[in-house]
Amino acid sequence: MKDLHTRHKAVLPDWLALYYGEPIELTHGEGRHVWDAQGRRYLDFFGGILTTMTAHALPEVTKAVAEQAGRIIHSSTLYLNRPMVELAERVAALSGIPDARVFFTTSGTEANDAALLLATAHRGSNQILAMRNSYHGRSFSAVGITGNRSWSPTSLSPLQTLYVHGGVRTRGPYAALSDAEFTEACVADLRDMLGQTRGVAALIAEPIQGVGGFTSPPDGLYAAFREVLEEHGALWIADEVQTGWGRTGDHFWGWQAHARSGPPDLLTFAKGIGNGMSIGGVVGRAEVMNCLDANSISTFGGSPVTMAAGLANLTYLLEHDLQGNARRVGGLLIERLRAICAQLPCVREVRGRGLMIGVELVRPGTDEAHPEAAAAVLEAAREGGLLIGKGGGHSTSVLRIAPPLTLTVAEAEEGAAILERALREV
C-alpha cells in the first residue's frame, strides 16, 4: 500500500485530496460493505461521496452494464440512443417540471456547468446568485459560484457572483432568529441585493448543502426566494447532485421541501442515479433548455452503458421504495446519533434528513470549529471498521454520514456504535 501511495504522489497533483494518514485502496464491495487491499472489511457510510446510492455490486445494475457493454459501449449523442431516451423520459416525469427536457453529462460539475450556460444564455446576463457555504463542482465556472473557501482555489470567474444568506440555519447573523424571522430576514437580504443588480440570470442553490456540512435552511425558504426571483425574471436552479433520488427520505427531490412555488426552472443531478457510473444531467423547462442558438453534442454524456446502469438503478430504487427506507432507517439513525452526542461536549449539532446526516464538532465549551477532532474521528472510525466523510464551511469539522439507501436497521445500529466509540476515543 505504501508503494501505491508513493506512486500516487509521484504522478498525481498535490491538491488531489486523500483520506487518512495511511490512505487505503478499496478493491471490491457488496451491499453496504467494502474491502481494502489488505482484506479488511468496512461498513460504508459514505458511498463514494454519496454516489453508491443503492448498494455495492447491485446485481441488477452490474447485469445491465454487462449486457449493454456486450452490445455497444459508445456512440455519442450524434446518433439515436434508446437507453438515453428511456432514462430521459423517466427523469423528466419524475422531475415535476412540466414539458421538461433532459441533457445528460458525465458529472455533477458538468451538469451545473450546463445549467449555468442555459440560464445565462436564456437571460442574456452573467450575473448569478449563489448561497454562502455552497459547493457546486470543480470546473472554472462551478468554482466561480462556490461559496465555500475550502473548495474555491481562485477568485477568477466568467461570472459575476453575488452570495445570499440562508443556506446555514444555525450560524451567521440570523442564527438567533426563529424560522419565520430567519426566512423573512433572508428574503429581505435577497430583495435588497436584487435592487442593486442589472438583471440576474439565476439563483443556484443546494436544498441541503453537501460539502458545506449537510446544512439547510428552514423549509419554504427557497419557495419564498422563488417568488422574489420571479418578480425580476430570474431563474431558480436547484442543485440536486447530492439531495436527489429520495436520499432525504421525506421527499424524492430536495426542492420539494420548498414546493409552495412549484418546481425549479432547472434541476441538476448526478452521483446516486448511476450507483457509481458516471452520470450527471440537467432537466428543465423546454423554453429554457431549448434556448441555445448554436449546435452542441456530448461525446460521453448519455453513454449507452451508463444510461443502462441508470435505468436499472432507478427501477430498483423505485420498486423497493428506497426513499421510504431512507426515511425510516435514517430517522432511527439520526435519533440514535443525537442521543449519543448529547453527552459529548465536542459535538455542537447533529443535523440532517433521511440518510444525509452531519455531526458538527467544536472545541468543547465554544462554537469554534474543530477540524483536528473531525480528522481524528475519521481515523478512529476507520480503525473500527466504518468509513465516513467530512466537510463543513470555514473548516472541515463536520462528519458526513450518507450510506447506501438499502441500509438495514442492524447496520445503522452497528455504524452508530462504531462512531460512538470513535467519538469517545477522540
Disulfide bonds with the S-S distance in Angstrom:
none
